[in-house]
Amino acid sequence: MLDTEVLSRTAPRPLDVGTPLGDVRFAVRAGGWDVPARPELTWRLDSGAWLCRWRHRSVRLDVVSGATAAELPGVTREVVVFRVLAREDVGELVVRAELAGSPQEEPTWESAFTAETADAVVSVGGPGADRLRRCSRAGQHVPPYWSRLLGADAVERTGGRLTWRLPRIDRGDYAELWVSVAWSAAGGDPGHAVDVDAARVLRELTQ
């Protein structure tokens, strides 16, 4: 993903994204490996973003996270991009994003939710199954065989939790999944900011 030899190492940091309504917390399971909360290695990028890395005999997980331009007045956005490189066949990839205490609400779309209080609004979202299938067919972000393996239930939304249950990754292949967290003052509409162009966001974070 990046030439880490030219980057500045920093202390390991959790992947949590702090919002006015609390932290959005992430959990990853790749095959039979539950990824630890803190990475093995962390680097600070020139953009102000972080690159975190975990290594396992079957997987290397790189995560780039940081603030990106939301292009909406009064909206702040951070994006977390997970990149799994399969050193051996990986049976499944599960990524969870959760904002604890979020109310049960009707989703505006399958892979996003919004929580609101008298003080702030927070939206969390990422790609749905159809979006990932399109990426697969286009040869972007995920393996080409995912287009026939991804089911309609690949993304599960329960209150303030989103869970992506994604197909296998064959040895030597990689998959990228991105999750956006956006917030504003009460009365704002950060939900439109969580639907991002992953390639553009990656360029912005890693420039």
N, CA and C of each residue as an Amber inpcrd file, in Angstrom:
protein
   621
   0.8250000  -1.1950000   0.0000000   0.0000000   0.0000000   0.0000000
   0.8600000   1.2460000   0.0000000   1.8680000   1.3200000   0.8780000
   2.7770000   2.4530000   0.9650000   4.1710000   1.9480000   1.2770000
   5.1820000   2.7430000   0.9280000   6.5580000   2.4120000   1.2750000
   6.8000000   2.8370000   2.7180000   6.6960000   1.8790000   3.6290000
   6.7970000   2.2190000   5.0460000   8.2140000   2.6090000   5.4650000
   9.1950000   2.3260000   4.6230000  10.5700000   2.6720000   4.9680000
  10.7670000   4.1810000   5.0820000   9.9260000   4.9580000   4.4180000
  10.0940000   6.4140000   4.4350000   9.1030000   7.0950000   5.3840000
   8.3370000   6.3150000   6.1340000   7.3320000   6.8760000   7.0320000
   7.8490000   6.9380000   8.4640000   7.2210000   7.7690000   9.2660000
   7.5940000   7.9270000  10.6680000   6.7460000   6.9990000  11.5350000
   7.4250000   6.1370000  12.3000000   6.7300000   5.2380000  13.2080000
   6.1690000   6.0160000  14.3860000   5.0010000   5.5980000  14.8630000
   4.4020000   6.1760000  16.0580000   3.9450000   5.0530000  16.9670000
   3.5030000   5.4200000  18.1580000   2.9860000   4.4120000  19.0900000
   1.7110000   3.7950000  18.5200000   1.4850000   2.5090000  18.7600000
   0.2500000   1.8660000  18.2870000  -0.9790000   2.5930000  18.8230000
  -2.0390000   2.6100000  18.0320000  -3.2580000   3.3000000  18.4190000
  -4.4690000   2.4570000  18.0250000  -5.5370000   2.5070000  18.8150000
  -6.7520000   1.7860000  18.4190000  -7.3850000   2.4380000  17.2140000
  -8.2640000   1.7040000  16.5420000  -8.8940000   2.2110000  15.3320000
 -10.1210000   3.0740000  15.6080000 -10.4880000   3.2340000  16.8710000
 -11.7030000   3.9660000  17.2020000 -11.7220000   5.3510000  16.5630000
 -12.9030000   5.7830000  16.1350000 -13.1050000   7.1450000  15.6430000
 -13.9630000   7.8770000  16.6660000 -13.4180000   8.9360000  17.2530000
 -14.1580000   9.6940000  18.2480000 -15.1610000  10.6310000  17.6050000
 -16.3850000  10.6120000  18.0970000 -17.4320000  11.4960000  17.5970000
 -18.0850000  12.2090000  18.7820000 -18.9150000  13.2140000  18.5450000
 -19.6010000  13.8850000  19.6590000 -20.5400000  12.9690000  20.4360000
 -20.9130000  11.8270000  19.8670000 -21.8050000  10.8890000  20.5470000
 -21.0730000   9.6590000  21.0660000 -19.7480000   9.7030000  21.0990000
 -18.9660000   8.5670000  21.5670000 -18.1180000   7.9750000  20.4530000
 -17.3720000   6.9430000  20.7960000 -16.4570000   6.3320000  19.8390000
 -17.1690000   5.3310000  18.9380000 -16.8300000   5.3750000  17.6430000
 -17.1780000   4.2780000  16.7430000 -16.0420000   3.2730000  16.8300000
 -16.3620000   2.0630000  17.2240000 -15.3480000   1.0300000  17.4350000
 -15.4510000  -0.0410000  16.3600000 -14.2810000  -0.5680000  16.0080000
 -14.1920000  -1.5380000  14.9110000 -13.6450000  -2.8610000  15.4280000
 -14.0950000  -3.9350000  14.7980000 -13.5680000  -5.2700000  15.0620000
 -13.4620000  -6.0030000  13.7370000 -12.3910000  -6.8070000  13.5930000
 -12.1410000  -7.5210000  12.3340000 -11.8380000  -8.9830000  12.6490000
 -12.4010000  -9.8660000  11.8390000 -12.0680000 -11.2920000  11.8970000
 -11.7390000 -11.7360000  10.4780000 -10.5560000 -12.2820000  10.2940000
 -10.1130000 -12.7500000   8.9830000  -9.8410000 -14.2420000   9.0830000
 -10.6720000 -15.0440000   8.4110000 -10.5620000 -16.4800000   8.5940000
 -10.8650000 -16.8180000  10.0470000  -9.9700000 -17.5330000  10.6870000
 -10.1530000 -17.8550000  12.0940000  -9.4340000 -16.9160000  13.0330000
  -8.9440000 -15.7850000  12.5350000  -8.1180000 -14.8720000  13.3460000
  -8.9200000 -13.6480000  13.7520000  -9.0820000 -13.4740000  15.0540000
  -9.6670000 -12.2480000  15.5880000  -8.5570000 -11.2250000  15.7390000
  -8.6270000 -10.1690000  14.9510000  -7.5600000  -9.1760000  14.9140000
  -7.5180000  -8.4130000  16.2470000  -6.3420000  -8.3040000  16.8880000
  -6.2600000  -7.5670000  18.1570000  -6.6830000  -6.1160000  18.0040000
  -7.0800000  -5.5170000  19.1140000  -7.5630000  -4.1360000  19.0690000
  -6.4570000  -3.1640000  18.6670000  -5.2430000  -3.4200000  19.1160000
  -4.1350000  -2.5160000  18.7970000  -3.2200000  -3.1440000  17.7490000
  -2.7600000  -2.3540000  16.8080000  -1.9240000  -2.8860000  15.7200000
  -0.5080000  -3.2080000  16.1870000   0.1600000  -3.9910000  15.3680000
   1.5700000  -4.3070000  15.6130000   2.4580000  -3.1170000  15.2760000
   2.1180000  -2.4050000  14.2130000   2.9180000  -1.2740000  13.7390000
   1.9880000  -0.1290000  13.3590000   2.4300000   1.0970000  13.6100000
   1.6620000   2.2900000  13.2360000   2.6080000   3.3400000  12.6810000
   2.1630000   3.9720000  11.5820000   2.9340000   5.0650000  10.9810000
   2.0230000   6.2740000  10.8230000   2.6260000   7.4640000  10.9100000
   1.9190000   8.7220000  10.6530000   2.2350000   9.1560000   9.2290000
   1.1980000   9.5140000   8.4810000   1.3570000   9.9200000   7.0920000
   1.4070000  11.4400000   6.9770000   1.9340000  11.9240000   5.8660000
   2.0540000  13.3720000   5.6550000   0.6930000  14.0610000   5.6580000
  -0.3430000  13.3450000   5.2690000  -1.6890000  13.9200000   5.2290000
  -2.2910000  14.1130000   6.6190000  -1.6250000  13.5420000   7.6400000
  -2.1850000  13.5350000   8.9790000  -2.9020000  12.2450000   9.3150000
  -3.0740000  11.3680000   8.3240000  -3.7160000  10.0770000   8.5460000
  -2.7220000   9.1060000   9.1810000  -3.2370000   7.9230000   9.5510000
  -2.3990000   6.8610000  10.0980000  -2.4870000   5.6260000   9.2200000
  -1.4020000   4.8890000   9.1870000  -1.3690000   3.5520000   8.6140000
  -1.0570000   2.5850000   9.7340000  -1.9610000   1.6410000   9.9710000
  -1.7640000   0.6200000  11.0090000  -1.6410000  -0.7440000  10.3400000
  -0.8160000  -1.6060000  10.9190000  -0.5730000  -2.9280000  10.3120000
  -0.6040000  -4.0280000  11.3670000  -1.2690000  -5.1060000  10.9920000
  -1.2710000  -6.3410000  11.7680000  -0.7540000  -7.4560000  10.8680000
   0.0110000  -8.3770000  11.4310000   0.5390000  -9.4960000  10.6410000
   0.2110000 -10.8230000  11.3130000  -0.1800000 -11.7760000  10.4800000
  -0.5470000 -13.1130000  10.9210000  -0.0360000 -14.0700000   9.8620000
   0.0780000 -15.3320000  10.1840000   0.6410000 -16.2660000   9.2010000
  -0.1930000 -16.3330000   7.9240000  -1.4930000 -16.0790000   8.0180000
  -2.3480000 -16.1920000   6.8400000  -2.7760000 -14.8500000   6.2580000
  -2.5350000 -13.7690000   6.9860000  -3.1000000 -12.4730000   6.5950000
  -2.1570000 -11.3390000   6.9640000  -2.1280000 -10.3060000   6.1210000
  -1.6180000  -9.0060000   6.5400000  -2.7480000  -8.0060000   6.4010000
  -3.0190000  -7.3080000   7.4790000  -4.0780000  -6.3030000   7.4780000
  -3.4480000  -4.9260000   7.6040000  -3.6860000  -4.0740000   6.6050000
  -3.2990000  -2.6700000   6.6470000  -4.5590000  -1.8300000   6.7430000
  -4.5370000  -0.8330000   7.6040000  -5.6810000   0.0650000   7.7530000
  -5.1870000   1.4990000   7.6690000  -5.7450000   2.2550000   6.7400000
  -5.4700000   3.6890000   6.6420000  -6.7010000   4.4240000   7.1600000
  -6.4910000   5.3800000   8.0600000  -7.6220000   6.1170000   8.6170000
  -7.2450000   7.5720000   8.8250000  -8.2370000   8.4440000   8.6360000
  -7.9870000   9.8540000   8.8590000  -9.1250000  10.7150000   8.3560000
  -9.0030000  12.0130000   8.6050000 -10.0270000  12.9690000   8.1870000
  -9.9140000  13.2420000   6.6970000 -11.0550000  13.3650000   6.0400000
 -11.1020000  13.7090000   4.6170000 -12.1160000  14.8280000   4.4190000
 -12.0070000  15.5160000   3.3060000 -12.8950000  16.6420000   3.0300000
 -14.3090000  16.1420000   2.7510000 -15.2640000  16.5390000   3.6100000
 -16.6460000  16.0970000   3.4330000 -17.3760000  16.9060000   2.3740000
 -16.9010000  18.1110000   2.0900000 -17.4920000  18.9840000   1.0690000
 -18.9470000  19.3250000   1.3710000 -19.3110000  19.2900000   2.6460000
 -20.6300000  19.7120000   3.1060000 -20.4320000  20.6630000   4.2790000
 -21.0810000  21.8090000   4.2820000 -20.8670000  22.7770000   5.3640000
 -21.1920000  22.1950000   6.7340000 -20.2770000  22.3850000   7.6710000
 -20.5230000  21.9670000   9.0410000 -20.3810000  20.4900000   9.3030000
 -19.9190000  19.7100000   8.3210000 -19.7930000  18.2580000   8.4740000
 -18.3190000  17.8710000   8.5550000 -17.9800000  17.0800000   9.5650000
 -16.6390000  16.5000000   9.7140000 -16.7160000  15.0200000   9.3610000
 -15.6920000  14.5240000   8.6540000 -15.7210000  13.1180000   8.2340000
 -14.3690000  12.4640000   8.4300000 -14.3850000  11.2480000   8.9370000
 -13.2090000  10.3830000   8.9510000 -13.5520000   9.0940000   8.2270000
 -12.5730000   8.5650000   7.5080000 -12.7690000   7.3250000   6.7530000
 -11.7080000   6.3210000   7.1850000 -12.1280000   5.0790000   7.3600000
 -11.2400000   3.9800000   7.7360000 -11.2680000   2.9630000   6.5970000
 -10.1040000   2.6840000   6.0110000 -10.0040000   1.7610000   4.8790000
  -9.2120000   0.5260000   5.3090000  -9.8690000  -0.6290000   5.2450000
  -9.2530000  -1.9070000   5.6170000  -8.7690000  -2.5960000   4.3490000
  -7.5170000  -3.0550000   4.3690000  -6.9830000  -3.7910000   3.2140000
  -6.3900000  -5.1090000   3.7060000  -7.0060000  -6.2040000   3.3090000
  -6.5890000  -7.5400000   3.7290000  -5.8540000  -8.2110000   2.5840000
  -4.6060000  -8.5880000   2.8260000  -3.8120000  -9.3470000   1.8650000
  -3.7130000 -10.7840000   2.3610000  -4.1870000 -11.7200000   1.5380000
  -4.2340000 -13.1260000   1.9410000  -2.9000000 -13.8040000   1.6480000
  -2.1790000 -14.1730000   2.6900000  -0.9570000 -14.9490000   2.5300000
  -1.2760000 -16.4230000   2.3110000  -2.4050000 -16.8620000   2.8570000
  -2.9810000 -18.1720000   2.6120000  -4.4680000 -17.9490000   2.3260000
  -5.1720000 -18.9900000   1.9060000  -6.6120000 -18.8420000   1.6870000
  -7.2850000 -18.3960000   2.9840000  -8.1150000 -17.3830000   2.8890000
  -8.8560000 -16.8610000   4.0410000 -10.3280000 -17.1870000   3.8250000
 -10.9170000 -17.9130000   4.7770000 -12.2710000 -18.4160000   4.5820000
 -13.3420000 -17.3570000   4.5320000 -13.1950000 -16.2900000   5.3090000
 -14.1800000 -15.2170000   5.3060000 -13.5440000 -13.9720000   5.9170000
 -14.1790000 -12.8470000   5.6700000 -13.7490000 -11.5830000   6.2560000
 -14.9620000 -10.9420000   6.9110000 -14.8500000 -10.6380000   8.1880000
 -15.9360000 -10.0000000   8.9260000 -15.4080000  -8.6930000   9.5060000
 -16.0870000  -7.5930000   9.2150000 -15.7250000  -6.2770000   9.7470000
 -16.9570000  -5.7020000  10.4270000 -16.7660000  -5.2260000  11.6550000
 -17.8750000  -4.6450000  12.4000000 -17.5400000  -3.2190000  12.8010000
 -18.5060000  -2.3230000  12.6610000 -18.3900000  -0.9400000  13.1250000
 -19.5720000  -0.6700000  14.0420000 -19.3110000  -0.1080000  15.2270000
 -20.3880000   0.0610000  16.2020000 -20.2490000   1.3790000  16.9470000
 -21.3670000   2.0880000  17.0270000 -21.4870000   3.2730000  17.8690000
 -22.4060000   2.8970000  19.0200000 -21.7960000   2.6500000  20.1890000
 -22.5490000   2.1270000  21.3250000 -23.6490000   3.1060000  21.7340000
 -24.8000000   2.5540000  22.0850000 -25.8900000   3.3770000  22.5780000
 -26.7240000   4.0360000  21.5100000 -26.4610000   3.7450000  20.2370000
 -27.2520000   4.3570000  19.1690000 -28.6700000   3.7930000  19.1710000
 -29.6600000   4.6140000  18.8910000 -31.0450000   4.1420000  18.9100000
 -31.3680000   3.2450000  17.7210000 -32.3850000   2.4310000  17.9000000
 -32.8980000   1.6260000  16.7910000 -33.7010000   2.5400000  15.8640000
 -33.2690000   2.6520000  14.6210000 -33.9700000   3.4970000  13.6590000
 -34.0960000   2.7600000  12.3380000 -35.0310000   3.1910000  11.5300000
 -35.1360000   2.6300000  10.1900000 -33.9450000   3.0920000   9.3610000
 -33.2710000   2.1830000   8.6610000 -32.1030000   2.5900000   7.8810000
 -32.4980000   3.3950000   6.6480000 -31.6810000   4.3650000   6.3260000
 -31.8940000   5.0980000   5.0800000 -31.3690000   4.2750000   3.9060000
 -30.3710000   3.4380000   4.1450000 -29.9270000   2.4500000   3.1740000
 -29.2900000   1.3020000   3.9310000 -29.0590000   0.1950000   3.2640000
 -28.7500000  -1.0550000   3.9540000 -27.4850000  -1.0190000   4.7800000
 -26.5260000  -0.1980000   4.4160000 -25.2230000  -0.2680000   5.0620000
 -24.8410000   1.0530000   5.7170000 -25.8240000   1.7280000   6.3330000
 -25.5450000   2.9750000   7.0380000 -26.5920000   3.1920000   8.1190000
 -26.2380000   3.9760000   9.1280000 -27.2150000   4.3870000  10.1330000
 -26.8590000   5.7950000  10.6030000 -27.8260000   6.4510000  11.2070000
 -27.6370000   7.7890000  11.7500000 -28.1730000   7.8280000  13.1710000
 -27.4190000   8.4390000  14.0730000 -27.8440000   8.6510000  15.4510000
 -27.8630000  10.1460000  15.7190000 -28.8870000  10.6060000  16.4380000
 -29.0310000  12.0310000  16.6750000 -29.4450000  12.2980000  18.1100000
 -28.8710000  13.3350000  18.7070000 -29.2850000  13.8350000  20.0110000
 -29.5950000  15.3240000  19.8630000 -29.8730000  15.9620000  20.9760000
 -30.1340000  17.3990000  20.9410000 -28.8940000  18.1920000  20.5850000
 -27.7170000  17.5630000  20.6570000 -26.4670000  18.2840000  20.4340000
 -25.7760000  17.9660000  19.1150000 -25.9590000  16.7570000  18.5930000
 -25.1640000  16.3510000  17.4260000 -25.8680000  15.2510000  16.6480000
 -25.4160000  15.0880000  15.4080000 -25.8660000  14.0060000  14.5240000
 -24.6270000  13.2630000  14.0350000 -24.6540000  11.9350000  14.0870000
 -23.5390000  11.1030000  13.6210000 -24.0710000  10.0550000  12.6460000
 -23.4150000   9.9270000  11.5090000 -23.7600000   8.8890000  10.5310000
 -22.5490000   7.9860000  10.3020000 -22.8160000   6.7010000  10.1510000
 -21.7740000   5.7080000   9.8910000 -22.2310000   4.8570000   8.7080000
 -21.3450000   4.6230000   7.7470000 -21.7590000   3.8200000   6.6040000
 -20.5940000   3.3360000   5.7750000 -20.8870000   2.3800000   4.9110000
 -19.9010000   1.8170000   4.0060000 -20.6030000   1.1910000   2.8210000
 -19.8980000   0.4410000   2.0050000 -20.5090000  -0.1150000   0.7850000
 -21.5020000  -1.2330000   1.0820000 -22.5940000  -1.2350000   0.3320000
 -23.5370000  -2.3350000   0.3980000 -23.1250000  -3.4620000  -0.5330000
 -23.9040000  -4.5330000  -0.5240000 -23.5630000  -5.7090000  -1.3270000
 -23.5330000  -5.3750000  -2.8180000 -24.5000000  -4.5860000  -3.2990000
 -24.5200000  -4.2400000  -4.7210000 -23.2800000  -3.4460000  -5.1120000
 -22.8810000  -2.5210000  -4.2590000 -21.6860000  -1.7120000  -4.5470000
 -20.4550000  -2.6020000  -4.6250000 -20.3220000  -3.5380000  -3.7150000
 -19.1680000  -4.4350000  -3.7200000 -19.1700000  -5.3500000  -4.9370000
 -20.3610000  -5.7840000  -5.3710000 -20.4290000  -6.6030000  -6.5850000
 -19.9850000  -5.7980000  -7.8020000 -20.3910000  -4.5350000  -7.8550000
 -19.9580000  -3.6930000  -8.9760000 -18.4490000  -3.5080000  -8.9650000
 -17.8860000  -3.3020000  -7.7880000 -16.4280000  -3.1850000  -7.6780000
 -15.7500000  -4.4610000  -8.1480000 -16.3200000  -5.6070000  -7.7640000
 -15.7440000  -6.8910000  -8.1400000 -15.7320000  -7.0610000  -9.6540000
 -16.8430000  -6.7440000 -10.2810000 -16.9190000  -6.8830000 -11.7390000
 -15.9830000  -5.9210000 -12.4600000 -15.7250000  -4.7720000 -11.8360000
 -14.8370000  -3.7700000 -12.4350000 -13.3740000  -4.0070000 -12.0940000
 -13.0820000  -5.0070000 -11.2560000 -11.7000000  -5.2700000 -10.8630000
 -11.1530000  -4.2320000  -9.9060000 -12.0190000  -3.6690000  -9.0620000
 -11.6120000  -2.6350000  -8.1160000 -11.8830000  -3.0840000  -6.6870000
 -10.8840000  -2.9400000  -5.8300000 -11.0050000  -3.0830000  -4.3730000
 -11.1790000  -4.5200000  -3.8760000 -11.9020000  -5.3530000  -4.5790000
 -12.1980000  -6.7020000  -4.0770000 -11.9680000  -7.7220000  -5.1890000
 -11.8160000  -9.0160000  -4.8430000 -11.5220000 -10.0290000  -5.8630000
 -12.6400000 -10.1750000  -6.8930000 -12.3060000 -10.5890000  -8.1250000
 -13.3140000 -10.7110000  -9.1850000 -14.3720000 -11.7700000  -8.9030000
 -14.0290000 -12.8000000  -8.1260000 -15.0000000 -13.8640000  -7.8610000
 -16.0240000 -13.4680000  -6.8040000 -15.8330000 -12.3450000  -6.1380000
 -16.8330000 -11.9010000  -5.1660000 -18.1640000 -11.5630000  -5.8290000
 -18.1530000 -11.2070000  -7.1040000 -19.4020000 -10.8100000  -7.7500000
 -20.4330000 -11.9330000  -7.7240000 -19.9780000 -13.1880000  -7.7050000
 -20.9180000 -14.3140000  -7.6580000 -21.0590000 -14.9060000  -6.2580000
 -20.2150000 -14.4770000  -5.3150000 -20.2570000 -15.0330000  -3.9640000
 -20.9790000 -14.1370000  -2.9630000 -21.0560000 -12.8450000  -3.2670000
 -21.6800000 -11.9100000  -2.3330000 -23.2000000 -12.0570000  -2.3580000
 -23.7730000 -12.3450000  -1.1960000 -25.2210000 -12.4310000  -1.0990000
 -25.8270000 -11.0980000  -0.7020000 -27.1460000 -11.0120000  -0.8030000
 -27.8430000  -9.7820000  -0.4460000 -27.7200000  -9.4780000   1.0420000
 -27.4280000 -10.5180000   1.8350000 -27.3200000 -10.3500000   3.2830000
 -25.8770000 -10.1430000   3.7400000 -25.0000000  -9.7060000   2.8370000
 -23.5840000  -9.5300000   3.1960000 -23.3880000  -8.4510000   4.2400000
 -24.3220000  -7.4920000   4.3110000 -24.2320000  -6.4200000   5.2990000
 -25.4340000  -6.5060000   6.2320000 -25.1530000  -6.5130000   7.5260000
 -26.2150000  -6.6010000   8.5340000 -26.2000000  -5.3370000   9.3760000
 -27.3610000  -4.7340000   9.5420000 -27.4880000  -3.5320000  10.3500000
 -28.3870000  -3.8130000  11.5390000 -27.8820000  -3.5710000  12.7440000
 -28.6660000  -3.7380000  13.9640000 -28.4320000  -2.5160000  14.8370000
 -29.4050000  -1.6110000  14.8700000 -29.2290000  -0.3970000  15.6640000
 -27.9850000   0.3560000  15.2300000 -27.0790000   0.5780000  16.1710000
 -25.8490000   1.2960000  15.8810000 -24.6850000   0.3970000  15.5290000
 -24.9630000  -0.7400000  14.9380000 -23.8970000  -1.6710000  14.5330000
 -24.0790000  -2.0780000  13.0810000 -22.9830000  -2.0350000  12.3230000
 -22.9330000  -2.5520000  10.9630000 -21.9430000  -3.6990000  10.9250000
 -22.3360000  -4.8030000  10.3060000 -21.4480000  -5.9580000  10.1920000
 -21.4020000  -6.3990000   8.7340000 -20.1910000  -6.4240000   8.1790000
 -19.9650000  -6.9480000   6.8270000 -19.4580000  -8.3800000   6.9570000
 -20.1880000  -9.3420000   6.3960000 -19.7640000 -10.7530000   6.3790000
 -19.4420000 -11.0850000   4.9280000 -18.1590000 -11.0760000   4.6330000
 -17.7040000 -11.0920000   3.2470000 -17.0840000 -12.4370000   2.8830000
 -17.0390000 -12.7600000   1.5850000 -16.6010000 -14.0910000   1.1480000
 -15.1090000 -14.3390000   1.3610000 -14.7210000 -15.5070000   0.9040000
 -13.3250000 -15.9310000   1.0220000 -12.4110000 -15.0100000   0.2030000
 -11.1450000 -15.0120000   0.5760000 -10.1000000 -14.3390000  -0.2090000
  -9.0370000 -15.3910000  -0.5010000  -8.8150000 -15.6790000  -1.7640000
  -7.8380000 -16.7000000  -2.1350000  -6.4160000 -16.2030000  -1.9110000
  -5.5310000 -17.1330000  -1.6840000  -4.1230000 -16.8010000  -1.4450000
  -3.5740000 -15.8890000  -2.5470000  -2.9120000 -14.8170000  -2.1330000
  -2.3160000 -13.8770000  -3.0680000  -3.2400000 -12.7430000  -3.4800000
  -4.5230000 -12.8390000  -3.1460000  -5.4750000 -11.7840000  -3.4810000
  -5.6260000 -10.8260000  -2.3020000  -6.3060000  -9.7140000  -2.5610000
  -6.5750000  -8.7670000  -1.4810000  -7.9920000  -8.2430000  -1.6170000
  -8.4880000  -7.6710000  -0.5210000  -9.8080000  -7.0380000  -0.5170000
  -9.7360000  -5.7740000   0.3230000 -10.4440000  -4.7400000  -0.1260000
 -10.5210000  -3.4760000   0.6030000 -11.9710000  -3.1910000   0.9790000
 -12.1650000  -2.7590000   2.2130000 -13.4750000  -2.3190000   2.6770000
 -13.2890000  -0.9830000   3.3740000 -14.2290000  -0.0670000   3.1510000
 -14.0960000   1.2670000   3.7300000 -15.3510000   1.5960000   4.5300000
 -15.1320000   2.2920000   5.6450000 -16.2270000   2.7260000   6.5100000
 -16.0330000   4.2080000   6.7840000 -17.0880000   4.9920000   6.5880000
 -17.0450000   6.4330000   6.8070000 -17.8230000   6.7870000   8.0690000
 -17.3040000   7.7520000   8.8150000 -17.9700000   8.2820000  10.0020000
 -18.0490000   9.7950000   9.8210000 -19.2550000  10.3400000   9.8290000
 -19.4360000  11.7810000   9.6120000 -20.3570000  12.3390000  10.6800000
 -20.1160000  13.5800000  11.0740000 -20.9620000  14.1810000  12.1090000
 -21.0870000  15.6810000  11.9120000 -22.1330000  16.2110000  12.5620000
 -22.4100000  17.6390000  12.4880000 -23.1600000  18.0440000  13.7480000
 -23.4100000  19.3390000  13.8980000 -24.2660000  19.8130000  14.9840000
 -25.6930000  19.3210000  14.7490000 -26.5060000  19.3600000  15.7880000
 -27.8970000  18.9410000  15.6710000 -28.5850000  19.7030000  14.5360000
 -29.4230000  18.9930000  13.8040000 -30.1130000  19.5950000  12.6770000
 -29.3680000  19.4630000  11.3610000 -28.1250000  19.0030000  11.4150000
 -27.3430000  18.8020000  10.1980000 -27.7070000  17.4990000   9.5140000
 -27.0680000  17.2580000   8.3810000 -27.3580000  16.0500000   7.6010000
 -26.0540000  15.4060000   7.1310000 -25.3020000  14.7710000   8.0610000
 -24.0340000  14.1500000   7.6620000 -24.1980000  12.8420000   6.9020000
 -25.4220000  12.3290000   6.8080000 -25.6260000  11.0430000   6.1390000
 -25.1430000  11.0250000   4.7050000 -25.2650000  12.1520000   4.0040000
 -24.8150000  12.1970000   2.6140000 -23.2990000  12.0810000   2.4980000
 -22.5820000  12.3280000   3.5940000 -21.1240000  12.3340000   3.5380000
 -20.5080000  10.9480000   3.6860000 -21.2960000   9.9360000   4.0500000
 -20.6950000   8.6160000   4.2820000 -20.5790000   7.7900000   3.0050000
 -21.2080000   8.2230000   1.9310000 -21.0890000   7.5250000   0.6450000
 -19.9140000   8.1380000  -0.1120000 -18.7830000   7.4390000  -0.1190000
 -17.5480000   8.0210000  -0.6410000 -17.0200000   7.2350000  -1.8310000
 -16.1640000   7.8890000  -2.5960000 -15.3660000   7.2500000  -3.6410000
 -14.1010000   6.7430000  -2.9570000 -14.0200000   5.4360000  -2.7470000
 -12.9290000   4.8770000  -1.9460000 -11.5630000   5.1640000  -2.5520000
 -11.4470000   5.0760000  -3.8650000 -10.1530000   5.3220000  -4.5040000
  -9.7140000   6.7680000  -4.2850000 -10.6570000   7.7060000  -4.4070000
 -10.3090000   9.1120000  -4.2110000  -9.9070000   9.3750000  -2.7600000
 -10.6530000   8.7980000  -1.8320000 -10.3450000   8.9810000  -0.4170000
  -8.9740000   8.4090000  -0.0780000  -8.6520000   7.2470000  -0.6330000
  -7.3340000   6.6590000  -0.3800000  -6.2200000   7.5580000  -0.8830000
  -6.4260000   8.1420000  -2.0680000  -5.4240000   9.0710000  -2.5900000
  -5.2680000  10.2690000  -1.6660000  -6.3850000  10.7730000  -1.1650000
  -6.3280000  11.9360000  -0.2810000  -5.5940000  11.6070000   1.0160000
  -5.8410000  10.4280000   1.5630000  -5.2310000  10.0550000   2.8390000
  -3.7450000   9.7070000   2.6950000  -3.3550000   9.1910000   1.5360000
  -1.9800000   8.6940000   1.3900000  -1.1000000   9.6250000   0.5720000
  -1.5730000  10.7830000   0.1910000  -0.7610000  11.6990000  -0.6270000
   0.4460000  12.2150000   0.1480000
